[in-house]
Amino acid sequence: MPKYMSIELAKRGVSCVAELLEKDAPRTCAAVWEALPQAGDVHHAKYARNEVYTMVPHFAEVEPGLENPTVTPIPGDVVYFAFPGGMLDRDFKEEKGIGHLPGVIDLAIFYGRNNLLLNGDVGWVPGNVYATIVEGLPLMAEACHDVWRSGSVGERLIYRRHAG
């Protein structure tokens, strides 16, 4: 039986539903599912293009490692990134309020086309595609684009188990 998550931009009151891809990314799905709910301040990507994300402390007992990786996510992809402390520069960590953490998990959704996970500081940044948005992508895409245009201040991205 498939598992589903609700992903919400709380301030904007918009949410979508994503199906976990347990056959393609079983370790990542298990780690995320056991750690739900997860939430944090939302950020819009600078480099990847059509991405919003939140960063949270590491939560898996054993890091899942790469599975079902991509550097070219498509609209509706829900992606997990694990960043060790040394991968993120000091200014970035301070700006995001995560400077005190030894590393972080980046939980991201991609809402539009033509994304490329190439960072000028470190090169290719593959992430694990562990879910796909199956309901509500058009409204969520509008809200995500509004995060880009209007700003992210006061907005939170919330991931929780979907009860429906």
C-alpha positions as CSV (number, residue, x, y, z in Angstrom):
1,M,0.0,0.0,0.0
2,P,1.5,3.3,-1.0
3,K,2.5,6.0,1.5
4,Y,1.7,9.7,1.1
5,M,3.0,12.9,2.5
6,S,1.4,16.3,2.7
7,I,3.7,19.2,1.9
8,E,2.6,22.7,2.9
9,L,3.6,26.3,2.6
10,A,2.0,27.3,5.9
11,K,1.7,31.1,5.5
12,R,0.3,30.8,2.0
13,G,-2.1,28.1,3.0
14,V,-1.2,25.9,0.0
15,S,-0.4,22.2,0.1
16,C,0.2,19.2,-2.1
17,V,0.3,15.4,-1.7
18,A,3.3,13.4,-2.7
19,E,3.6,9.6,-3.0
20,L,6.7,8.0,-1.6
21,L,8.7,6.0,-4.1
22,E,9.5,3.1,-1.9
23,K,10.6,0.8,-4.7
24,D,13.1,3.3,-6.1
25,A,14.4,4.9,-2.8
26,P,13.5,2.5,0.0
27,R,16.2,3.7,2.5
28,T,15.4,7.4,2.0
29,C,11.7,6.8,2.2
30,A,12.0,4.8,5.4
31,A,14.3,7.5,7.0
32,V,12.0,10.4,6.0
33,W,8.7,8.5,6.9
34,E,10.0,7.7,10.4
35,A,11.1,11.3,11.0
36,L,7.9,13.0,10.0
37,P,6.7,15.6,10.6
38,Q,9.6,17.8,9.6
39,A,9.4,21.6,9.1
40,G,11.5,24.7,8.8
41,D,11.9,28.1,7.2
42,V,11.4,27.9,3.5
43,H,14.1,29.1,1.1
44,H,14.0,29.4,-2.7
45,A,17.0,28.0,-4.6
46,K,19.5,30.4,-6.1
47,Y,21.2,27.9,-8.5
48,A,18.8,25.0,-9.2
49,R,16.0,27.2,-10.6
50,N,12.5,26.0,-9.6
51,E,13.1,24.6,-6.1
52,V,11.9,25.5,-2.6
53,Y,13.5,23.7,0.4
54,T,13.9,23.7,4.1
55,M,16.9,22.5,6.1
56,V,16.6,20.4,9.2
57,P,19.0,18.6,11.5
58,H,20.1,15.0,10.5
59,F,17.4,12.6,11.6
60,A,18.3,9.2,10.2
61,E,20.1,6.7,12.4
62,V,22.0,5.5,9.4
63,E,22.3,7.9,6.5
64,P,20.6,6.4,3.4
65,G,23.3,7.2,1.0
66,L,22.6,7.9,-2.7
67,E,19.7,6.1,-4.2
68,N,17.5,7.1,-7.1
69,P,19.8,10.1,-7.6
70,T,19.3,13.0,-10.0
71,V,21.0,16.2,-10.9
72,T,18.1,17.2,-13.3
73,P,14.9,17.0,-11.2
74,I,11.6,17.4,-12.9
75,P,8.4,19.1,-11.8
76,G,6.9,17.2,-8.9
77,D,10.1,15.6,-7.7
78,V,10.6,15.6,-3.9
79,V,14.3,15.3,-3.2
80,Y,16.5,14.6,-0.1
81,F,20.0,16.0,0.2
82,A,22.4,15.2,3.0
83,F,25.0,17.9,3.5
84,P,27.9,17.4,5.9
85,G,29.0,20.4,7.9
86,G,32.1,21.1,5.7
87,M,30.1,21.2,2.4
88,L,28.2,24.5,3.2
89,D,30.1,27.7,3.6
90,R,30.0,29.7,6.8
91,D,28.1,32.7,5.3
92,F,25.4,30.4,3.8
93,K,25.0,28.5,7.2
94,E,24.7,31.8,9.1
95,E,22.2,33.2,6.6
96,K,20.0,30.1,7.0
97,G,20.4,30.0,10.8
98,I,22.1,26.6,10.7
99,G,25.6,27.6,11.6
100,H,25.5,25.6,14.9
101,L,24.7,22.3,13.1
102,P,27.4,19.8,12.1
103,G,25.5,19.2,8.9
104,V,21.9,19.3,7.6
105,I,19.3,17.5,5.6
106,D,17.8,19.5,2.8
107,L,14.2,18.5,2.0
108,A,13.2,20.0,-1.4
109,I,10.5,20.1,-3.9
110,F,10.8,21.0,-7.6
111,Y,7.9,22.8,-9.1
112,G,9.0,23.7,-12.7
113,R,11.2,22.5,-15.5
114,N,14.8,23.0,-16.5
115,N,16.4,22.4,-13.1
116,L,20.1,21.6,-12.8
117,L,21.8,20.7,-9.6
118,L,25.2,22.4,-10.3
119,N,26.6,24.6,-7.6
120,G,29.5,26.9,-8.4
121,D,31.3,26.2,-5.2
122,V,31.2,22.4,-5.2
123,G,30.1,21.2,-8.6
124,W,27.3,18.6,-9.1
125,V,25.0,18.1,-6.2
126,P,23.0,14.8,-6.7
127,G,19.9,14.3,-4.5
128,N,17.7,11.3,-3.8
129,V,14.3,11.5,-5.5
130,Y,12.1,9.8,-2.9
131,A,8.6,11.0,-3.7
132,T,6.6,12.6,-6.5
133,I,3.8,15.1,-6.1
134,V,0.6,13.4,-7.3
135,E,-2.0,16.1,-6.2
136,G,-1.9,19.9,-6.1
137,L,1.2,20.6,-8.1
138,P,-0.2,23.5,-10.1
139,L,-1.3,25.5,-7.0
140,M,1.9,24.6,-5.1
141,A,3.9,25.7,-8.2
142,E,2.2,29.1,-8.1
143,A,2.9,29.5,-4.4
144,C,6.5,28.4,-4.8
145,H,7.0,31.0,-7.5
146,D,5.5,33.6,-5.2
147,V,8.2,32.6,-2.6
148,W,10.7,33.6,-5.3
149,R,8.9,36.8,-6.3
150,S,7.5,38.0,-2.9
151,G,9.9,36.5,-0.5
152,S,10.2,33.7,2.0
153,V,10.2,35.7,5.2
154,G,7.8,34.1,7.7
155,E,7.0,31.2,5.5
156,R,7.5,27.6,6.6
157,L,7.7,24.4,4.6
158,I,6.0,21.5,6.4
159,Y,6.2,17.8,5.6
160,R,3.9,15.4,7.4
161,R,2.2,12.0,6.9
162,H,-0.9,12.4,4.8
163,A,-4.0,11.0,6.4
164,G,-6.3,10.5,3.5
